[in-house]
């Protein structure tokens, strides 16, 4: 009878110990954010320029865009949804093609060695350079998906390609000795070993996708998207509205990156971290 309460207390203590670093990190981040906003507002008061709006002016612009919409009556929500949808489509295609192709060329090194003269040069061509061709050949969602795909594909592909080389050869040989098929080795040895690298590549690719979206939305022929909204207000020299778009892109990218981090922590709870 006396063991029950002690166990509950012990579990509660373990939960508190696990939550303490997260709570401390959240408090520190909140304090740093408040300090940065205060310093920013103070700087705007000192400079006193319409080209350097403070957090208060940007907050007013945010509320106005969210409630009343932009010059065309389109709300901030509509612009955000359009941009997120385009990023997810292009990024999703990059992952669906980059992961299997990277695994294939990592497993069969001769294939990569014999085709790298075609693949590698494309990695150094920025997605922005493809915009003229994208305008000629594509329209609508296809154009955005194509440009964002180009930005996100190679980080994912390269992570999968290099990750395969980290798989211990002895693990594969032991599985073969015990009669494992190539499919079993791929599913139970190669993919679990490479998955951390793939998720790291996905995070890099996601950042590249958000870097590309603004340029892609400037390609013309559209009225929705955070990049288009920022361009419209830049032409009107309304800096607070432009900064609202920048902050939203940063916040949305941050949230999507946090989702990938949570997935990584859930999948790799067994991994230990090196600290100094």
GIGI-V671420 format. One record per helix or strand of 2 or more residues. SS is the DSSP state (helix for helix, strand for strand). FROM is the first residue (numbers start at 1). TO is the last residue. If there is no record, write none. Layout:
SS|FROM|TO + SS|FROM|TO
This chain:
helix|2|47 + helix|55|68 + helix|76|107 + helix|109|123 + helix|127|137 + helix|141|164 + helix|169|177 + helix|182|217 + helix|226|235 + helix|239|267
